[in-house]
Amino acid sequence: VRWGVVLPVVGGALLAAGAGMLVCALVAAGYGDGGGLAFALPGSATAALGAAGLLLGRRLPSSPLRPRDGYFAVTAAWAASAAAGAIPLLAAATFAAPVDAFFESMSGFTGCGATLLDDVEAEPHAVLLWRSLMHWIGGVGIVLLVVAVAPATGLASQRLFFAESSSPTTERLTPRIADTAKIIWGVYLTLTVASCLALFAAGMRPFDAVNHAFAGIATGGFSTRTASIGAFDSLPIELVTIVVMALGGINMAFYWRAVHGDSLRPQLAEVRAYVLLLAGGTAVVAASVLIADDVSGLGTALREAAFSVVSMMTTTAFITGDFDAYNDFARLVIVSLTFIGACAGSTAGGMKVVRFLLLSRTAVQEVQRQLQPSAVQVLRLPGRVFAEDVRRTVLGFFFVYVSVWALGMLVMAAVGLDAVTAGSASAAALNLSGAGLEAVGATENFGAVPPAGRAALSLLMLIGRLEVFTVVALLTPAFWRRRWA
Amino acid sequence: VRALQPALDALVVTGNGASPRVLKDAGAKEADLLLAVTEIDEVNLLAAAAGHRLGVQRTLARVRDAEWFGGDQGFARDILGVDAVIDPEHATADDLAETLLLPGAVHVEHFAEGAITVAEIVIREHSPLAGVVVRERPEPVPYSIVGILRGGAVLVPTAGERVQPGDRVFAVASQEQIAQVVAFLDGAPEEVRDVVVLGGGRVGGHLAKRLAGRCDVRVLERDAERARLLAERVPQALILHEGDLSKEMLLAHGVDRAGAFVACAGDDRTNLLATLHAKQLGARLCLAVVTREQYVPLVDALGVDGAFSLRLTTAEAILRFVRVDTVRAMHLTISGAEVLDLNADPGSAIVGARAEPAGRLSGCEVGAILRDGRVLIPAAGERIQAGDRVLLFRRRGTAARVEHAFDA
């Protein structure tokens, strides 16, 4: 491991996490409902450690970053942030077991939104804010933040950027990757402020508006209420939340291109498919609920279906109604949509719409190829042509992704969960949707999962957030072999 | 150079044509015209630009990649000082596309800014023109027959000439009526619905792009990389990566049922052989692109419906640029005839002459006259007026001085 490149990244991430904790400590002091010290001390320690790592790393001889260093640095930065983020939750006595605190913290940073809390309202303001803040910091990428604020050498930044990014193809908006990172964070910040104002205007108290803006635009899902958005029982709030989640599911670069007047065509196909899937999913779920379930009227059906579909497909998992109480068809449609997820380059999880489109194209082309073996097939979406290695990467991604999900499901079953719970819990963690079926259903928390399972789910979240290859590469023997340094 | 020098009545200089020194040595300062027509776009542009600086009066560059200019033709003239840009492959592909989209014709050429069209048609047994004397031909709409190609030789028809089955005739009509004329002369025209193109090079690529969306296009290309590039650029066409040319391969891609087959694979022998194959398998309209003149006599013998020559297309473009100002456009047929689009200057010798193959116009046939924006098919006794655009047909090498009669 080349510490000269790994330390600054991990240090930078810890510094960001520490700064976040200190903000929470200030909030605790303001509200006076506890948790001040629980955040102030770990916050200072984490920030100091991070700063030390950053400075120390800068002094070490910087060497060219190999792909494996990039993967290692990014994974280490995320794991370290999640570990640090767990400390105040333990210190504030929110959780007694370290594994529970780590689960909650990992769920926060990765934007998963799966929680172990029974009674959210009982927690002090600082803890609630910290949960949302973790979502927000992790949203478009904690390493991206490091790259934007404290850029390493150009090539290193680039490797880090792509090791963390949630896109099947490399794309940059500016010649320098650090500038691209700044732009993405700028767009993200703007959207967050806008969401916060909109939620406030829709009737939330300022504290709730801030938290739900963080959790919504980051497509995380932690709420300040046990009953999530359902606790507000307000149509305007639900509509605004739907829009916020949907916006969080679109590529940040897309907004910049739109504002900057660049051509949107390369990403338009994905965004169009994303919107169609949201609308189609809503229509299908609403119809099935109307036919098979006891729902009063079309309006209610649409309102509930739209919220559930948008919330789950963007892998946010804010809850209004209990979609787990719907008929099995609707439940499976909703869970299936979490596998597709939202757009690449967004804050959402899942496999991403663009990969789903490319996989569909490939499937169709494979069938055509049986009939016309010599036809030259180009992987394209409207306005964009993909190189053949993208096809290979996407196919490989799909297989690894599904394998990881299946393995996770087996582990969940091994620790004692029933089949439906095991499958949906594994999906909820890997897809970062944060809600599953049965014992981990919409209105339940993850308390039903035994501690060993919680650790496994934490790992699944990390794998899902870093888009499988980054973490899975670390788990292969070849990664640790010294020979091909 | 050693091979070239004795064959040409010209000074041959060896060197990089883009180098100002070589250009200077070649006498660029006093030159009237510089033609940069090497294989490489960049060299051509640089040579033309350098020549322009050195004081050459007019420059012409061959540029095959239209994307060079990003769609801005003014760039060549204003920034680089290149007076004209020619792209023979593109022009040939356009010719091929025009032909395929005009059912019944085997070659089409436009003149007078598109107002007048010349079409080459093969006369078969069932054609209303078969066995008919030219002067007594049925004429549902006005058109003229300016030339007949029989047994590889061009003749400017005398009034009593009888059209025989197997002849190819050159018919002239206005742009609006040419489709009607060609359909009538062919007797049983069928619209081309699907085209198989052999070769996805520059000609094949442009052709596929022109035809895609208007008919079903299949392109056979043996080079994997080029096939991929074409597939990326022309999504509507089906690009097939196929190795060697064989009967089985052609059959597998439905050449036997194809409405048209175009061979533009870059090698004359391959093209002619493939076209012959396709014709025998049953493809209806078979067109071939050839580069070397010596294969031209074979075209008729092999039963190829139409042959397109890149070299002639280049020559057309260059001659159009070089010739006296009265020649607005010209077309060289592969069979050795040429069509001239001439401007009758006020005060020139031609004004007042009868538009018939006698006197000043002996050896030439007037196909059409564009007068005051209207296309006129000359009746007997029609006289040429000042300002007319006159479309002349003649055998190459005859009546060489006729264009000077149009010059004031």
Interface residues (C-beta under 8 A of the other chain):
Chain A: Q372 S374 A375 V376 Q377 V378 R380 V385
Chain B: E221 A224 A227 R228 L230 A231 E232 P235 L238 I239 L240 H241 E242
